[in-house]
Amino acid sequence: MKNNNIKVFVVEDDLIYVKDLEITIKKLGYNFIGFSENAEQALSKIKHLTPDIILLDINLNNKIDGIELARQINKDSFAGIIFLTAYSEKDVIENALCKFPYGYLIKPVQEKDLDIAIKIAYRHLNLQKQITSQKKWFETINDLSPNIILFLSLEGKVEYINKKGCEILGYDKEYIVGKRWVDYFIPERIKQELEDIIFNALHEEKEIVFTHENPVLTSSGEERIILWYNKSWIGEDGKLKGYLCTGQDITEKKIFEESISLSRNAIENAGDGIICTDEKGRIRFINRAASHILGHPQELLIDKKFPSFLLLRNYHNIENFVELLKRIEKITYEVRVWNEKRGELFYRIKANIFEYSNSSYLFFHVQDITIEAQTRVELKKLSMVVEQSPVATIITDNIGNIEYVNPAFLDITGYTLKEVIGKNPSIIKSGLQDEADYKLLWKTILAGNIWKGVFQNKKKSGEISWVRANIFPIFDDKGQIVNFVAEEEDI
C-alpha cells in the first residue's frame, strides 16, 4: 500500500509540535487528516475521520490521559495507536505497551523513527484486522450452527458461547460469558453429578471425548434436554486449557419418542383390534386384542395374510379388497363370524389405505359389536311389537314434547305424524278432565313412579274418546329422567 493511502491523525496539546509532526508526516508521504488538542474533541473527530494511525500524546493536559483515551478509542474505532511522550520512565512505557502494543516514540520524534513506527503499526493493524475478520468469520459459522457451542475454562467458567446457546438458554451472551456453567445453568439436583462428569472425567492432560445427556436451566425456569459431545482442550504446550462442548437440543425429540412409545402402548392395550398390513395383505402390526380375535399369538401372525373372514362380503380375496380401497380410500362394514366357543359374533370393521415411504398400507380397526348387534335384534323385535300394537304409544322428551307415536295413536286420534311430532300431548286434551288429575299425574311420574288412570281425550275431529293410560318415566345411567312414555288403550 502506498504511504499516501495511510491516514494519520494526531492528538497533541502542543500546537507547535503538532505543526512539526504534520510537516514530517506529509514529507514521509503519509496522509495527514487532522489533529485534536483535547481528548473529548479527539473522540468525535476520530469517529468521523476513521484514521489508520493515531499519534497520541500520553501526557495530555486535561482530565483524560493518553492511555485512558486510547482505551476509549479502541472501544468504538479500529486504528493503530502510537504513543508520544517526553517521558522515558520505564513504568510509563511498560504500562502503555502492555495495553496497546502498536508503537511507542519519545519526543522529539525523529523522522526515520516515525516512518518505521508508522509502518510497523500499520502492519500490526492489518494483521489485527485479519485476525478480527477471521474471528468474526468463525463466530458467524458457529452462530449458524443448530447446536450449542460452548467453551469452558478449567474453573468451569463460560469463555465462549454461540448464538444458538444463547437462544436455548434465553440469555444474552454478555450475561452468560464469565459465569460458572454448573452454578448458573444446571438444575440443582444434578449439579454434583455434572461436576464429576466434566471436571473429573475430563481433567487430564490428554484429549478425551465423551457424550452424555443432561437438562439445562433456561431463563424462564424451563428445562431443556441437551445431548452433549465433550472434548478436553489441550494447548500447544501440552497443558489442559479447558473444555469444548457441543450440545444438541433433543427436548422435542425426547417428547416425540415418549409420545410414540405412549401411542404404541395405547394401541397395544386398546380394547379394539388394530391390524396393519402391507399392500399384499401381509400383517405388519397386530395388537393384543386383534390377536385374541384371530385366536393366535401376535408373533405367529406377523407376515401372515389378513384373514378372509374379516373382509367385506364378496371380497374374500385381499388383493381385490386392496383395489377397492384404492378407489374409495376407506370403508366401514360389519361381519358375522361363528366361533366354536362363543357362538355367533359380530364385528364392525373400519378399513382405510395410506401411503408411507412410497408404499401402500392397509389399516383395520376391528370392534366387537356382538352385544350391540344382539341388542339391535331385540330392539327391532320390540319396535315391531310397539308399531303393530293396538295400544296407542307416545314417547316425549323430559319436558313433554312428543318425539314418537306409533300407528295406533294416529289411527285413534286422526292426526298425522307431521302434526304431532314436536308438539305437546295437550293437543288431545278434551278440557273436560279435572286439572287436579293432571297435577297428580306429573307429581307421580316426576317422582319416578307409574301413573295409571282414565282420560277423556279429544280426537282431531273433535270427537271425545275415553282411554285407559299408563304413563311412566325413562332414566339414563345417571338416574336422570330423559323421556316419558304413555300407553293409551281406547275404552
Beta strands, then each sheet from edge to edge (+ up, - down):
strand 1: 7-11
strand 2: 31-36
strand 3: 53-57
strand 4: 80-85
strand 5: 104-106
strand 6: 148-153
strand 7: 158-161
strand 8: 209-217
strand 9: 223-234
strand 10: 240-249
strand 11: 273-278
strand 12: 283-286
strand 13: 330-339
strand 14: 343-356
strand 15: 359-368
strand 16: 392-397
strand 17: 402-405
strand 18: 451-458
strand 19: 464-475
strand 20: 481-490
sheet 1: 2+ 1+ 3+ 4+ 5+
sheet 2: 7+ 6- 10+ 9- 8+
sheet 3: 12+ 11- 15+ 14- 13+
sheet 4: 17+ 16- 20+ 19- 18+
end
